[in-house]
Amino acid sequence: MTIADTHRLRADDALERARAENRSALIGYLPAGFPDLERSIEAARILIDHGADMIELGLPYSDPVMDGAVIQEAAKAALLGGTRTRHVLQAVEALSGRGAAILVMSYWNPILAYGPNSFARDLAAAGGAGVITPDLIPDEGADWIAASEEHEVDRIFLVAPSSPRDRLEHVVSHTRGFVYAASTMGVTGTRASVSAATEGLVERTRAAGAKNVCVGLGVSNGEQASEVGAYADGVIVGSAFVRALLENQGDDRAARTALAAVADDLRAGVERARA
Amino acid sequence: MQDEDGQTIESHSISAGLDYPSVGPEHAWLADIGRAEYRVVDDAPAMEAFALLSMTEGIMPAIESAHALAGALQLGRELGEDAVILVSLSGRGDKDVDTASKWFGLVGDEPARADLTALRDAARATTTDQAEESR
């Protein structure tokens, strides 16, 4: 076992830990490099300190087809600020070994440009757990499947409410870590309520063979986290955190307080979900 | 069009139909296997070709197609008078009248980007040559 392995927490480790506490895991998304690299790392640390079991670091991309207005704005600012792929890996390294599994969420093209094998290798060396690839389907992902196997990083594919049984089985069979269940046929962003169809999607994904199914899109507060946490293995929250950063730009103390408050509320939500 | 990190680079073209930073897979493949050669044409030569075809043939090309015409003009100069060149005129320019009017300074406050009088003289010279040849 290398030094990197000793502190490299995988998604399954984080999910098992939460399961042992009879709760859903809390997964927090933040775009790396917003408002700048140091502050994005600091923000992720706050999420970890306030109960996030996993961090999903977004690799800011110029064509973010799955993201709504809030995350788009932050990612655009991160790119304008000069965030590059290597900076995201630096952020992974800065955040690993702190008790949370560190994932990268990236559209496929930046990984393709970096080289899938090099990306998997460097991510593992930085202590990262794995990668969520929202615009890569397993059918087109042979290179990524091989690279992630070789370097032992989780590869997280998505399922949607529209996915039929054979599609779910196909995605589940190629996924390592957890399956990302998109609660709605839409983009990221806070919503007044989480679609009632989501629980059915999680059940269908489990029936297709998934051990871990985490729900993303539209969860922004403790009430929703409690609702989703009753049936999902993990609750993924992004825009609510990013909004806390956007609304407090230029005031670091206020941003930290706001992030901590959102995280505390969500953590309390997943803790009471099955109580 | 992308940078070394795979980030999309912003594009510009006077032609809305060409103003996107990507290449279709068929064209990329044809270029890779050497079956097709592609040339770069900027706004100015495309609009010049737009004016020339309108004036010589009474056919107003789409600005997208005007890029191909400008490429044909380039190629013709290289190959000489005996060359036979087929151009696929893929669209009509009625939809581009507003853009062209502004480019040539016929409407609005912006200065003209091309000298329409010089282009008209060039067009007349071409048509006169052709008329003399056919005589």
Interface residues (C-beta under 8 A of the other chain):
Chain A: Y61 S62 D63 L79 R84 T85 N109 P110 I111 L112 A113 Y114
Chain B: Q2 E4 D5 G6 Q7 T8
